[in-house]
Amino acid sequence: AYMQPHLLGNEFTHLEFPRRVQRKEVGKRMLYRDFNMTGWAYKTIEEDDLKFPLIYGEGKKARVMATIGVTRGLGDHDLKVHDSNIYIKPFLSSSPEVRVYDLLQYEHGPDDVLILATDGLWDVLLNEEVAEAVTNFLPNCDPDDPHRYTLAAQDLVMRARGVLKDRGWRISNDRLGSGDDISVYVIPLIHGNKQS
């Protein structure tokens, strides 16, 4: 956005402010940061700073160009900002984080699994919470039950959704449950033993 401002369609600013700048703040000083800054600094607000921020919202509510929250790096080449001709694709990354795990390097037991899930799970549960839940769930199932992994996945979905209380869906420690789609696969690794 900084290097190719024409992509912003003169509607967005690449600068980040702690909150949306209002017209009455033109001429006043406000904290801001730019792409190359590690901290914040003050600047005098100008008319150009009233443009919509490139990244709007915080945390899970943050949206690129107030349109997209998920980095759809593959596909969506024609995705545009609502009611405009501004393409979003140049602002998305298609570089995934990849880790290689050699199944043949280890012997796996029936309780060794890989959890593959959408952000509906990971937004509300930490890696450690998911690992602990599965580690506690699987030993309580019959090792010969072909549905034990499906049941473990269902348990994780229920943990992420939570229970309905007077203040909405809640998970442990009264945290907000996931309002996103939740898909979970619990994949047994024991079959990797037979690959060699």
C-alpha positions, 0 to 999 in steps of 0.5 A: 500500500505504501509502495503502490498507493494507486492500488488504494483508489484514493479511498484508503490510507496505509497509515495506522491510527489507534482509532478512526480519525474524525473530521474534527481532529484535522490539525490536532496531533494523534498517534500513528504508525507507518509500515516501517515503524516498530513503535508509534509517533505523533503526527498532525492530522491532515485531510488525507488522514480521514481516508478509511484505514487499510486495516480496520478493526482489531484482533479477530474483527480486523479486516483488510480494506473493511472487506476480508478477514481471512487471507485468501491468498489462493483464488479470489483474484476478482475480489473487490472492496464493496461498491468499488473497483479496488482489488484486494488481491494485491494486499493478500499473501499466498505464502503458507507456513509449512512444517514437515513431520516424517511419519516414518521417523517415529512409532505411533500409538493409537492415541497419537493424532494430528488435529486439523481444524478451521479457525473456529477452533483455534480462535478460542482454544490454545494449542495446549488446551486442544492437546490436553482435551484430546489426551484426556479424551482418547484414553477413555475410549475403546481403542478398537472403536473405529469412531473414537477419533470422530468422537474426539473431533466432536468433543473439540467442536463442543468445547469451542462452541461452548454452552449457551448462557445468559450472556451468549455462548461461553467456554471454560473460564467464562470466555466467549465461545466461537461464533465462527464455523468450526470444523475439526478432524482428528487424524490417527498417526498410527497408520504411518507405522505401516508405511515402511 
